[in-house]
């Protein structure tokens, strides 16, 4: 909104009038009722990945239209982001590693842009007002990169024998689509993928159909209607055997790579059982479908809790299936606010394995805890090297000893303190309170204390969660 103000009398000189008019124009900027916009931040200052994500806006939806040719590993895509400005914006950044940007528009108008490492800086033709919803469209192509993490593992775009798989934790999704790639900004997705006929393209959410796309090619469409962090977005292209079934009333969609069917059949048949057990322990399942993607054994060096259907490099065992299914509650629905909060994901998913063993005739969780406390260093040399809530750098946010096993010990200490009834009330209340949201360690400790106000948690937080070295048993 603009406002007309008379500043000089009619008899003022033409020169004075012109100078005042120029000054007003310089001060007014564009948009925002005369407020000058500023660029959004490049990165959200995550304590371990400070350049991940971007400031000044929140993405609500990604619409990706992709075309992949495995023979020459060429990807072309158009990404349409629907976002809301959280400040007056003169420019904003997107995370995109590699790939060639061909065109950028904002609200249908051509936008200027430049690249600096993983940062794609976009300057709209008209500045964006705080609170304004806008659409940014980026057309790009090239050979997607495989990214090596600080811990040496590979993510991003991983070529396979007959296709590729996109895996994103912690920052790999920027290898195949531009976005606000930090777990604190979750969005819904529509992903349309065209590949050579005879191959499948599997992603998150629910299938929205497939169709012929010209001679020798086929298009697959996937829709994710619940919020999803980009690090658990996936795209798997290859020769997969597709199976559809149900777990209770929940649709199950599994994709198994050629050669992995026999090895994975028995464990995947237990998926309905695992889902029923998990809902009993963790509360209602937070998504509209479940399943799994079983790739080739050489496709990746790890399993990942990709939303709706975890990815496994080769057939998983039951414990690994339980772990990745538990992540659908802990990590995918209740998502860490920063990468420092990884223990909330991995501690609960690891403790889920302990509970499964306990409930299916194996060692009790207490026996697992005691064995770890007494002899854990024999298997996990780094078990006591740093506290779960304070990894010693980006290379250590997924260290199995402290972030998985010791974090699970923290969860067990809470259970010991409050008893089973209150413990499961806490677990199910936590997943319900932060369903489809973000939370950090301070949120969790405050929630536990609120739910069990008569208990003392100081020793657990100070020695087991944040303390250095091996805590004393008390």
N, C-alpha and C positions, 0 to 999 in steps of 0.2 A: 504494500500500500504506500502510495506517495502522498505528500501533503504540500500544498502551495502556500508559501509564506512571503509576504511583501516586506523586504528588508530596507529599501531605500525609497525616498520620495520620488515622485515623477520627474522632478526637476534635476535629479542627479545626472552627472555627466555620463555619456555613453561608455567611456572608458571604465569608470568606476562600476557601472552596472555589469559590464562584461567581466571584469575581474572577480566580482562577487559571484557571478553565475558559474565561472570556472571553478572557484573554490568549493561551491556547493556540490558541483558535479564530482570533483575529486574526492570529497568526503563521503558521498552517498554510496559508492560501490554499486553492485548489482544485486538485486534480490534482498530478502531479509529486512524489508522496510527501512533500507538505508544502512544496514549493518554490513560491514566488510567481512566476507568469508575468509577463512584461513585453511591451509591444507590439513587433511587428516593425517594422523601420525603413521609413520612407516614402522609397524610393529606395535604390539601392545605391552612391551617391556616384560614379557614373561621372564621369570628369573633364570630359566635355562635356555630358552630360545627367544631372545629379545626381539629378533626381526620377524618372528612368526606373527601372523595376523596383522591387522591394521586398525587405526583409530578413525573416528569420525562417522562411522556408519555401522549398521547391523544388516546382514543379509537375511531375508526371509525365505527366499526360494532361488534355487538354481534350476535352469532348464538347459540341459546339455544336449547338443546334437553332434554326434561323433561319427567318423568314418575311419576304419582301421584296415590297413592292408598289411598282413603279417609278412609277406614275402620280402618287402623292402622296409618293414617296420615304420611305415608312414602313417601318421595320425593327422587328420584334419578335423577341425571342430568349430562350433559356434557356441559360446556360453552366454546365456542371458541371465543376468542377476537382477532380481527385484530386491531393493534394499531401502532402508530408511536412514536418512541423515540424522546424526545425533549432535550436530553442531552446524553452524553456517559453514559451508564447504566451498572453497575455491578449487580444490583438487583432492583426490583420494588415491590411495594405493591398493593394488591387488598383488597377491603372491603368485608368481608364475616363473618356474625355472626352465630355462631353455625354450624351445619352440619359437616360431616366428610369428609375431603379431602382424596381421594384415590390415585390420580396420577396427576402430573403436567408436561406438556412438553412445551418447547418453541422452535419454528421452528423445530418441530419433534424430538427434543432431550430431554431426561429426565432431568428435572430441580430439584434442591434441593429446599426445602421450609420449612418454619416453621410458627407457629401460635402464635399470641399474642393479645388476645382480638379479636377485629374485623379485625385485620390486618393479612392478608396472605402474607408473604414475599417470593418472588420467586427469586431464583438465577439461571439464565440461565447457561447452560454449556459453552457458549461463550458469552462474553460481547456484548452488543448492541451499535451500533454507533449512534450518534446524527443524526436524520433524517431517520434512518432505519425503514422500515415497518416490523413488526414481527407478528407472530401468537402464542398466548398462549392458551393452552388447559387444562382445569381443570375438572377432573372427581370427583364427590362428591355425598353424599347421607346422609339421616338421617331424623329427624323430624324437619321441619322448625319452627323457633321461632316466637312468637308474641312479639313485642318490645313495651315497654311502653315509650312514649315520655316524655321529661321534663315537658310538660303541663299535663301529666296524661292520654292522649289519647293513644289508641292502634293502631299499624300499623304492617307492616311486613307481616306475614302469618297468616291469621285469619280463623281458621276452622269454617265451617258452618254446618248446619244440614245435608246436603247431599254432601258437598265438601269443598271448601275453596275459599278465595279471597286474592290476594296479593295486598296490597296498600303501597305506598312508601314514602309519604311525612312526614318528610323530609329525613329520612335515612332508611326506612323500606325495600327497595328492596334488601339490603344486606342479608336479611333473606332467600331469595330464589335463588339468583344467585350472583356469585362473579363479582366485577366490580369496576369501578372508580366512586363511588357513590357520586357525587357532581354535582349540576346543571350546573356548568361551563364546563362540558365535556359531550356533546351530541353526539349521535351515531344513526345509523340505526340498525334495529333488524330483525332477523328471529327467530321465536319461534315455536317450534314443541312440542306438548304436547300429551302424551298418557294417557288415563283415562279409567275406566270401561265403557263398552258399556251401553248406556242409559243415560249417562251424557254428557254434553257439556263442551268444554273448549274454553273460549272466551278471546281474548287478543286485543292488539292494532293493528292499521293498517288495512290491508285488508286480507280477508281469501285467503289462497293459496291452499285450498283443504282439504279434509279429507279422511281417508282410514281405512280399517280394519287393525288391528295390532295383529293378532293372536286371539286365542279363548277368547271371552268375553271382548276384548279391542278395542279401537278405537283411532286413532291419528288425531289431528287437527293441521294445520299449519297456522301461521299468519306472515305477512310481513309488516314491517314499513319502508318505503323508504325515509321519511323525518326525519331529525334529531330529536331525542327525549331525553330529560333528564330522567335519570333512575327513578326519584321520581314520574313520571307520567306513568311509565310502569305498566301494570296490568295483572293479570291472574285470571279469575274467572272460577271455576269448579263447576258444579251443574246441577240440573234439570231446564233448562232454555227453555222458548219458544222463538224460533228464528224467527225474522221477517226481511225480506229484502224489501226495497222500495227505493224511490228516493226523494230528495229535489232539485227541478230543475233538473240539470244534475248530481247532486252529489249522489253517492250511500249512502244509510242509512241502517245501520245494528243495530238492537236492540235485546237485550237478556233480557228477563223478567222472574224472578224466579217464580216457581210454587206458585200460590196463590196471585200474585201481578198483574195479567193481567187486571182485571176489574178496579182496583183502578188507574192504570197507563195509561190506554188506552187513556183517554181524553187529558191528558197533552202531551203524546208522539205524539198524532196526530197533535199537534201544532208545532212539530219540524221543518217542512219545513218553516212555517211562521216565527219562531224565527230565523232560518238560514238566510232567505232573509232580515229580519230586521237588523240582526247583520252585514251582508255584506254591507248593505247600510250605516251603521254608522262607521264600523271599517275597511272597505276595503275588498279585496278579501280573501275568506277563505283560510287558509294556508295549508290545508291537503287534501288528496285524497278521504276521506270518513268521514262520521259523524255517530252519533247514540247515544246509551245509554246502560248501563247495570243497570238493576233494580234488586237488590238482596233482600233478606229477611230483614225485619225490624230489626232483631237482628244481622245481619251480620257485621255491623260496626256502630260506633257512629257518623258518619259524611259522607257527600258526598265528592267526590274528583274529580278533573278535569282531570282524566286519559285521555291520548291523544286519539283523534278521538271519543271516546265514554265514557263520564263521568260515574262514578259509583255512584249510589244512594242506600241507605239502605231503601228500601220501596219506594212507589210511591212519586215522587217529586211534588211540586206545580210549577206553571209556573215561578214564580220569581226565584226559585232555578234552574230550567232548564236554564233560561236566564243567571244566574250567572255563571254556569259551562260551558255553551257554550261560553260565553265571554272570559273565561280563555283560550280557544283554541288560541285566539290572544294574550292575556295578561297572560303570564306564560308559555304556551306550545310552542308557536312560538317565541315570545319575552320573553326569559327566564332570570330570575334574575342571575346576576353574583355571588352574595353571598346571604345568607339567610337574611342579613340585608335589602335587597331590596324587601322583601315580599310585602310591601305596593304597589309597582308597579303592582303586581298581583291582590291583593285583593281590592285595591282602585278602579281600573278600573272595575273589575267584579262587585263590589257593585254599582258603578256609572251606570253601564249598567242596573241594576235593576231600578234605579231611572229614567233613560231615557225611559225604557220600560213602566213604569207607566205613564210617561208624554205623551208618544206617543200613548197610548191605552186608554186614557180618565181618568186616575187617577190623583193623585197629580202631580204638576209640580216638576221638580228637585229643583227649588227655594223654593217651599213650604216644600219639604222634608228637605232641608238644614236648613231653618228657624226653623222648628220644632225640629230638632236635636240641633241646637245652643241654643234654649230657654229651651228645656226640655229633652235633650238627656241623661242626667245623670239619669233620672228616669228609663230608660231601660238599659243603658250601664253605670254602675257605674264607669268603668275605662276609660270613653271616653277621659278625659283630663289628664290621669295619666302619659302618656309619649308621645313624638312626634312620628308620623308614621315612620319616617326614622331612629329612634334610639330606638328600643325595649330595654327593660331593662334586657334582658337575653334570653337564648334559650327557656325558658318556656313561653315567651310572644310574640314570633314572629307571632303568629296567634290570638292574643287577638282581639276580634271582635270590641270593642270600638275604640281603636286607629288605628289598622292596617286595618280594614275594613271601619268603618263609618267615622272616622276623615280623613282617607286617601281619601275617596270619597269626603269629603268636600274640600280637597286640589284640586282635579280635578275640582270641581265646581267653586272654586275661580279662577282657570285659565280660565274657560269658561266665567265667569263674566268679567274678565279683557280684554279678546281679542275679545269677541263676537262670535256668533255661526259659522259664515263662517270660520273664522281663527281657531276656536277651532276644528272643524271637519277636517280641513286641517292638523292641528297638529296631531290629533289622527291617521288619515289614513297615514300620512307621517311617523309617529313613527313606526307603525306596518309594513310599507313597508321597511323602512330603516334598521330595525333590524330583519327582517323576518328570522326565523330559526336560530337566533343568541342569544347572551347574551348581557345584558345591565345592568347598575347600575343607581343609583339615580343621580350621577353627569352627566352621559350621558343624562338622561332625562331633567334635568334642563337646561343643555347647549343647547339641541335641542329646547326646548320651547323658550328660549331667542333668538336663531338664527332665528326662524320662526316668531317671533313677536318683532323685534328689537326696535320698538318705544315704547314698553310697559315697565313698571317697575314691576319686580317680587320680589324685595327684601323682602317686607313684607310677601308675601306668603311663600317664602322659610324660612325666619328667624322665623316667628311666627307660621305659620300653619304646615309646614313640619318638622322643626327642633326645634321649640320653646317649652318650658315647659309651662304647664298650659293652661288655656282657653284664646285664643287670643281675643283681642278687635275687635269689628265690626267697620269697617271704610268705 
